[in-house]
Each structure stands twice: as structure tokens, then as C-alpha cells.
Amino acid sequence: MGRSRSEASELLHAKFVRVRRRRDNGLVEFDFAIGTPEVFVELIMPEAAFDDFCRTNAVVDLTGQPVLDGDFSARLSRVLAGQGE
């Protein structure tokens, strides 16, 4: 039914970033995800802080790779329409 504790723990250790934009003022706009790259938060921070953030979190950099959001978009549309998952 659900994931085992070790599977869940492994999933939470997978962290991803995708740089969206590097601004002229030194700020980096990026997506950050834990567990699955399709569900993310958008963040912005100075480049030095971004580099430290990536090192600290041992992220997988997905910048330049295609965004696979079809399944997530479909699920989100159903949830927003009140149809559950």
C-alpha cells in the first residue's frame, strides 16, 4: 500500500534544482524539489547563497533537462476540479 520507511527515507534524500534564470543583479531564480522533481517550490537567492545551498543539500542539477510535467499537470487539474487524485 504505502512505501516502506527506508523507501520513504531514500525518497526524501533526493533533492533537485533547476535554474530558471540568472539575473544581472546576481540573483538566481530556481526550482527546488525533494523526492520528485515534478513537485517543486520556486526560490530566489544570491548566487553565492545558491551555490552553498546546492552543496549543503547535495542536489541533482536538472538545469537544461526537459521538464516532464504531463502527469503532474493532469493530477493537478483533477484535484483543482474536485476529482481527487
C-alpha positions as a printed Julia matrix, in Angstrom:
85×3 Matrix{Float64}:
   0.0    0.0     0.0
   2.48   2.66    1.15
   6.2    2.98    0.97
   8.46   1.28    3.48
  10.29   3.52    5.92
  13.6    3.0     4.04
  11.97   3.8     0.67
  10.45   6.97    2.11
  13.79   7.93    3.65
  15.58   7.43    0.32
  12.94   9.49   -1.46
  13.43  12.4     0.95
  17.19  12.34    0.34
  16.73  13.0    -3.38
  16.86  16.78   -3.91
  16.72  18.61   -7.21
  17.29  22.12   -8.58
  16.51  23.61  -11.96
  17.86  27.11  -12.62
  15.23  29.23  -14.34
  17.14  32.48  -14.63
  20.33  34.2   -13.54
  19.63  37.89  -13.13
  22.09  40.67  -13.92
  21.96  41.73  -10.25
  23.44  38.37   -9.15
  20.23  36.65   -8.04
  19.43  33.11   -9.15
  15.81  32.06   -9.75
  15.39  28.31   -9.43
  13.04  25.44   -8.64
  13.81  23.2    -5.66
  12.26  19.77   -5.18
  12.55  16.99   -2.62
  11.75  13.43   -3.6
  10.44  14.1    -7.09
  11.4   16.91   -9.46
   7.81  17.39  -10.64
   6.66  18.94   -7.35
   8.78  21.96   -6.51
   8.92  25.39   -4.93
  10.28  28.44   -6.68
  13.14  30.15   -4.86
  15.44  33.09   -5.45
  18.74  33.89   -3.73
  22.14  35.45   -4.37
  24.5   33.29   -6.41
  26.91  32.57   -3.52
  24.0   31.5    -1.3
  22.63  29.36   -4.15
  25.99  27.6    -4.56
  26.14  26.93   -0.8
  22.51  25.74   -0.79
  23.27  23.26   -3.58
  26.38  21.93   -1.81
  24.64  21.63    1.55
  21.67  19.78    0.06
  23.74  17.63   -2.35
  21.27  18.43   -5.13
  20.89  16.91   -8.56
  21.01  19.78  -11.06
  18.32  19.34  -13.71
  19.03  22.61  -15.48
  18.73  22.13  -19.23
  16.9   18.81  -18.98
  13.33  18.61  -20.28
  10.54  19.28  -17.8
   8.33  16.21  -17.52
   5.17  17.72  -16.1
   2.42  15.93  -18.03
   1.46  13.56  -15.24
   1.73  16.23  -12.54
  -0.31  18.7   -14.61
  -3.01  16.1   -15.2
  -3.21  15.23  -11.5
  -3.26  18.89  -10.51
  -6.07  19.61  -12.97
  -8.13  16.77  -11.49
  -7.54  17.96   -7.93
  -8.45  21.54   -8.81
 -11.62  20.26  -10.47
 -12.53  18.45   -7.22
 -12.0   14.99   -8.64
  -9.24  13.94   -6.23
  -6.12  12.18   -7.43
